[in-house]
Amino acid sequence: MATEKARQLLARLAATPDAAVPNLPFLHRALLLPLLSAASAASALLRLPVILSSSPLRSRRTLPVPVISVGNLTWGGNGKTPMVDFLARRFHAMGVSPLILTRGYAGGDESKMLRRRLADTSTKIGVGANRAAVGSSMLQKYGHVDPCDAFCREKLACNRVASGKSAKIGVAILDDGMQHRSLLRDVEIVMVNGLTPWGNTHFIPRGPMREPLSALTRADIVVIHHADLACEAQLETIARTVQDSGTTCSVFFSKLAPSHIFEVHQPLQRLSLNVLDGMIVLCVSAIGCPDAFIHTVREIGPLNVDRLDFSDHHFFNDYDLELIQERVRQLVDQHNKQTVVLVTEKDYDRDPDFLRMLGLKVWVLSSSLQIMPLKEQGEDELLRKLKDIITATRHVVQP
């Protein structure tokens, strides 16, 4: 309990802009913020040699298949894992078997979610901190397709014939790969949260920044996520900041679109979204951007929406169980109606057994990333851009 409260406090302080610092409690201003600022400065100094060296090519590992990195400049809630899921499905549909390489951070909720969601595709998933070593091992186990065979337009249609779980790997996708500099990549995709793009612009832990905005010059593609929840002026400001960083990358826009609901005891179930009509809903989440989850649920249209937010990657415990049960009892008494607990897929896959033990009606909202067709930059344009970069870097000859 104390640890979770400390994490939530740090997250609030990291989201506090400089202009709002005078409104913080005295102890936070006088003690915590100076400590966090000092830690941020030290962290920036430790990263400086890496930034200056830019990981020379001779010291970076390569894989025999194209590598696409999906990452970000800030922590949490940027849509990295939904983008990885999106790419894996699109490559599978093309007949190119994808390999996802993920670190498996904080219990591996993202890797568990990807494994469940992509079980019906040819996707393989490798988990480990040394993604170059994990990738090499997976490629040795399953074999790989030459980039010319995988991405030549003439052969893409033929690839679809052999795209099952035993298919040879044609592309590797790095989940949260931007700061994993030891592995060469063909494409660098940077995800940006359209609601809070750079936070308060301070480095971790005083703020959410992992790297300075100048790191965007490494990006081939920038995707502004939650674009459906941001106003046009906000999107224009973000796009302008990206271009002002000196990058020449393409900018796309994405959103998380809810598709269906399933009950925690029946993950293969597909309930229509309208089952929430007239319901009292308690949204429980431990994710990077809970506001986007709440907004999505409210748009679906239940009668009333309440929320319990925990820190990103939080593992629910006995205290949380009692807290959730008590909040549900309060909502039932207040509205005299049955209340359903609604969680994200990431929360479900982190610990489905905990959710089953609640003794309540617990549903899971399933969503998928969609590329929004804004500024003539839709899904087709994104996939075309990816293939163009890969064919150029891998010297694939098109007929």
Secondary structure by P-SEA (a helix, b strand, c coil): caaaaaaaaaaaaaaccccccccccccccccaaaaaaaaaaaaaaaaaaaaaaccccccccccccbbbbbccccccccaaaaaaaaaaaaaaaacbbbbbbbcccccaaaaaaaaaaaccccbbbbbccaaaaaaaaaaaaccccccccccccccaaaaaacccccccccbbbbccccccccccccbbbbbbccccccccccccccccccccccccccccbbbbcccccccaaaaaaaaaaaaaccccbbbbbcbbbbcccccccccccccccccccccbbbbbbbcccaaaaaaaaaaacccccccccccccccccaaaaaaaaaaaaaaaaaccbbbbbbbcaaaaaacaaaaaacccbbbbbbbbbbbbbcccccaaaaaaaaaaaaaaaaccccc
